[in-house]
Amino acid sequence: MYENLKEQLTGCFYTIFTPFLENEEIDYTSLEKYISLLYKQGARKFYTMAYNSRYSQLNDQEIMELNAFCIKIVKKLNKNNIIIVGDPIHGSTKNTIEFTKHAKDLGADIISLIVREKYFSDDQILEHYSRVGIESSMPILVHEMPFLSGYNGKQMHWPKSLISSLPKIPQIVALKEDAHDFELTTTALELEPKIRIIIAGIKKSFIQYRTHGARAYLNGISIIDAKIGKLFWKAYENNDEKTIKYILDELEAPFFEKCATKYGWHRSNKALLQAAGYMHRRDRMPLQHLSDSDYVTVLSTYDEILRSWEKNYGEN
């Protein structure tokens, strides 16, 4: 089922971040410019999602409007682009079905579904995805990240039995692996090629799954230039260790070590996009953006990365 679509789900998937104006309204002008720039640089697979796209700061109506806008822009650029949009972080299965049908009607290729309700059983989660799939007939990407146990409230990884059962639901075409756990990720990769596994995290971590059949990943440092993602994937496919090492050591490591590790992934990414001139780093409370003094570190790190990138690949 959906075999032609699955074949396209390889390489780099590009995050769509949500920018905000000073009055906290969504900055759709900057958003359109950013999507268009990524496309011009070579991006063809776009993904709005629970946390990078700031669904946690939006109400349901705003999420629907954001999804609709991104679908429209991505498909206007090229009808063959892949656009994945998501459902709210919390909500009922009925609400998820509503969002899924909305995305399908507007032309999205895949719906990304996250379950943040407490976990009690595999059947509970499988029934949720099954109902959405049956009632919408929409290709589904499962956003897998740690649950909270319904029994003791503690954070827990998805049981391997649950991951292994996902192929029972024919509408599931992909899984965003967000546990950052080697054993669980390799378990998920056993579902390939029936279900495409999109691995989140830094490229240095992604590389370790090459021998396990990893075929897709969520962009990191290439949020500043989609050509970095294209270059990395070409090097990955061709076992070009020199180019891979350059991207990991000269482009990814400075940002991860000097910014993301120190200030947190989500705030640092948004600040990096401001340093690149794409959007303001501001967010809605309760998520606070980096202070001016912390932003100086991101700005200097971006300048370091940009100098290296332009020196080595500026003509590209």
ROTIBA-355715 format. One line per field, with one value per residue (C-alpha): residue in three letters; x, y, z; residue number from 1. Coordinates in steps of 0.5 Angstrom, whole numbers, plus 500, padded with zeros to 3 digits. Example, Ala and Ser with C-alpha at 12.3 -4.5 7.8 and 13.67 -1.06 7.14 Angstrom:
BEGIN
resn [ALA,SER]
u [525,527]
v [491,498]
w [516,514]
resi [1,2]
% end
This chain:
BEGIN
resn [MET,TYR,GLU,ASN,LEU,LYS,GLU,GLN,LEU,THR,GLY,CYS,PHE,TYR,THR,ILE,PHE,THR,PRO,PHE,LEU,GLU,ASN,GLU,GLU,ILE,ASP,TYR,THR,SER,LEU,GLU,LYS,TYR,ILE,SER,LEU,LEU,TYR,LYS,GLN,GLY,ALA,ARG,LYS,PHE,TYR,THR,MET,ALA,TYR,ASN,SER,ARG,TYR,SER,GLN,LEU,ASN,ASP,GLN,GLU,ILE,MET,GLU,LEU,ASN,ALA,PHE,CYS,ILE,LYS,ILE,VAL,LYS,LYS,LEU,ASN,LYS,ASN,ASN,ILE,ILE,ILE,VAL,GLY,ASP,PRO,ILE,HIS,GLY,SER,THR,LYS,ASN,THR,ILE,GLU,PHE,THR,LYS,HIS,ALA,LYS,ASP,LEU,GLY,ALA,ASP,ILE,ILE,SER,LEU,ILE,VAL,ARG,GLU,LYS,TYR,PHE,SER,ASP,ASP,GLN,ILE,LEU,GLU,HIS,TYR,SER,ARG,VAL,GLY,ILE,GLU,SER,SER,MET,PRO,ILE,LEU,VAL,HIS,GLU,MET,PRO,PHE,LEU,SER,GLY,TYR,ASN,GLY,LYS,GLN,MET,HIS,TRP,PRO,LYS,SER,LEU,ILE,SER,SER,LEU,PRO,LYS,ILE,PRO,GLN,ILE,VAL,ALA,LEU,LYS,GLU,ASP,ALA,HIS,ASP,PHE,GLU,LEU,THR,THR,THR,ALA,LEU,GLU,LEU,GLU,PRO,LYS,ILE,ARG,ILE,ILE,ILE,ALA,GLY,ILE,LYS,LYS,SER,PHE,ILE,GLN,TYR,ARG,THR,HIS,GLY,ALA,ARG,ALA,TYR,LEU,ASN,GLY,ILE,SER,ILE,ILE,ASP,ALA,LYS,ILE,GLY,LYS,LEU,PHE,TRP,LYS,ALA,TYR,GLU,ASN,ASN,ASP,GLU,LYS,THR,ILE,LYS,TYR,ILE,LEU,ASP,GLU,LEU,GLU,ALA,PRO,PHE,PHE,GLU,LYS,CYS,ALA,THR,LYS,TYR,GLY,TRP,HIS,ARG,SER,ASN,LYS,ALA,LEU,LEU,GLN,ALA,ALA,GLY,TYR,MET,HIS,ARG,ARG,ASP,ARG,MET,PRO,LEU,GLN,HIS,LEU,SER,ASP,SER,ASP,TYR,VAL,THR,VAL,LEU,SER,THR,TYR,ASP,GLU,ILE,LEU,ARG,SER,TRP,GLU,LYS,ASN,TYR,GLY,GLU,ASN]
u [500,503,509,510,510,514,520,520,521,529,534,533,527,526,523,518,519,514,516,512,511,512,505,506,502,504,509,507,511,517,515,513,520,523,520,521,529,529,526,531,536,534,529,523,521,518,515,511,511,509,515,520,513,511,504,505,504,498,491,487,485,492,495,490,491,499,498,493,498,504,501,499,506,510,505,505,512,512,506,511,514,512,509,508,503,501,496,496,500,494,487,482,482,476,480,486,481,479,486,487,481,483,490,488,483,488,493,498,502,502,499,504,501,504,500,502,496,499,501,497,497,500,493,491,496,495,487,488,492,488,482,485,487,481,476,481,485,491,498,500,507,508,511,515,518,517,511,509,507,499,501,507,507,515,517,518,520,516,515,519,512,509,514,514,506,506,506,499,496,497,496,502,508,513,516,519,524,525,527,535,536,540,537,530,532,535,529,525,529,527,521,524,522,515,515,520,524,526,531,531,538,545,548,554,548,545,551,551,545,548,549,542,539,538,535,532,533,531,535,539,545,542,536,541,542,538,544,548,543,543,551,551,546,550,556,552,550,557,561,564,567,571,565,561,567,567,560,560,566,566,558,555,559,560,553,551,557,557,550,545,548,548,542,537,536,529,531,538,535,530,536,540,535,535,543,542,537,531,526,526,528,522,517,510,511,512,517,522,527,535,537,541,547,546,544,551,554,549,551,558,558,553,559,564,560,558,565,567,561,562,570,569,562,561,561,555]
v [500,507,504,510,515,510,510,518,518,518,523,529,532,539,542,548,552,557,565,570,577,582,581,574,573,568,571,568,573,570,563,563,566,561,555,558,559,552,550,554,551,544,542,537,534,539,537,541,538,538,541,545,548,550,547,547,554,554,553,548,553,556,549,548,555,554,547,550,555,550,546,551,554,548,545,552,551,544,540,534,536,532,536,533,536,534,534,537,535,533,531,526,521,524,531,527,524,531,534,528,529,537,536,530,535,541,536,534,528,525,526,526,524,524,521,524,521,517,510,504,498,497,496,503,506,501,502,510,509,504,508,514,510,507,513,518,513,518,516,516,518,516,521,516,519,517,516,518,511,511,507,511,517,516,517,510,508,505,498,494,490,496,498,491,491,498,494,491,498,499,507,507,509,512,513,519,516,521,516,517,510,506,499,502,505,499,495,501,500,492,495,498,498,497,503,508,510,518,519,525,528,530,527,524,520,518,515,509,507,506,499,498,500,508,511,518,523,530,536,539,544,544,549,554,552,546,545,542,536,535,534,530,525,524,523,518,514,514,513,519,519,526,530,527,528,535,536,533,537,543,545,541,540,548,549,543,544,551,552,547,543,549,553,547,544,548,555,554,552,558,563,560,562,569,569,567,572,568,569,572,568,570,565,565,564,559,558,564,565,566,573,578,576,568,570,573,566,563,569,568,560,562,566,561,556,560,562,555,553,559,557,550,550,557,556,551]
w [500,498,495,490,496,501,495,495,503,503,505,508,511,512,518,518,524,526,526,531,530,536,537,538,531,526,522,515,511,514,514,506,505,509,505,499,500,502,496,492,495,494,499,496,503,508,515,520,527,534,537,532,529,535,536,543,543,538,539,534,530,529,527,522,519,519,516,511,509,509,504,500,499,499,493,489,489,486,486,487,493,499,505,512,517,524,529,536,541,546,544,543,537,534,534,531,525,524,523,519,514,514,512,506,503,503,499,504,503,510,517,522,529,536,542,548,552,558,556,558,553,546,544,546,541,536,536,536,529,526,527,524,518,517,517,513,509,509,509,517,520,527,531,536,542,550,553,560,564,566,572,575,571,569,562,558,551,547,548,542,542,540,534,531,531,527,520,522,520,513,513,517,512,516,523,526,531,536,542,541,544,540,541,540,533,531,533,529,523,522,519,513,508,509,514,513,519,519,525,529,532,530,524,528,531,525,522,527,523,516,517,520,514,515,509,512,517,520,518,523,521,514,517,515,508,504,500,506,507,499,500,506,503,497,501,505,499,496,502,502,509,507,506,512,516,514,515,522,524,521,521,526,531,533,533,537,542,543,543,543,548,552,551,549,542,540,543,539,533,533,534,529,524,526,526,518,517,516,522,529,535,539,541,545,553,557,552,552,547,548,551,547,551,550,542,541,542,537,532,533,532,526,523,524,520,515,513,513,509,504,503,502,498,496,489,490]
resi [1,2,3,4,5,6,7,8,9,10,11,12,13,14,15,16,17,18,19,20,21,22,23,24,25,26,27,28,29,30,31,32,33,34,35,36,37,38,39,40,41,42,43,44,45,46,47,48,49,50,51,52,53,54,55,56,57,58,59,60,61,62,63,64,65,66,67,68,69,70,71,72,73,74,75,76,77,78,79,80,81,82,83,84,85,86,87,88,89,90,91,92,93,94,95,96,97,98,99,100,101,102,103,104,105,106,107,108,109,110,111,112,113,114,115,116,117,118,119,120,121,122,123,124,125,126,127,128,129,130,131,132,133,134,135,136,137,138,139,140,141,142,143,144,145,146,147,148,149,150,151,152,153,154,155,156,157,158,159,160,161,162,163,164,165,166,167,168,169,170,171,172,173,174,175,176,177,178,179,180,181,182,183,184,185,186,187,188,189,190,191,192,193,194,195,196,197,198,199,200,201,202,203,204,205,206,207,208,209,210,211,212,213,214,215,216,217,218,219,220,221,222,223,224,225,226,227,228,229,230,231,232,233,234,235,236,237,238,239,240,241,242,243,244,245,246,247,248,249,250,251,252,253,254,255,256,257,258,259,260,261,262,263,264,265,266,267,268,269,270,271,272,273,274,275,276,277,278,279,280,281,282,283,284,285,286,287,288,289,290,291,292,293,294,295,296,297,298,299,300,301,302,303,304,305,306,307,308,309,310,311,312,313,314,315,316]
% end
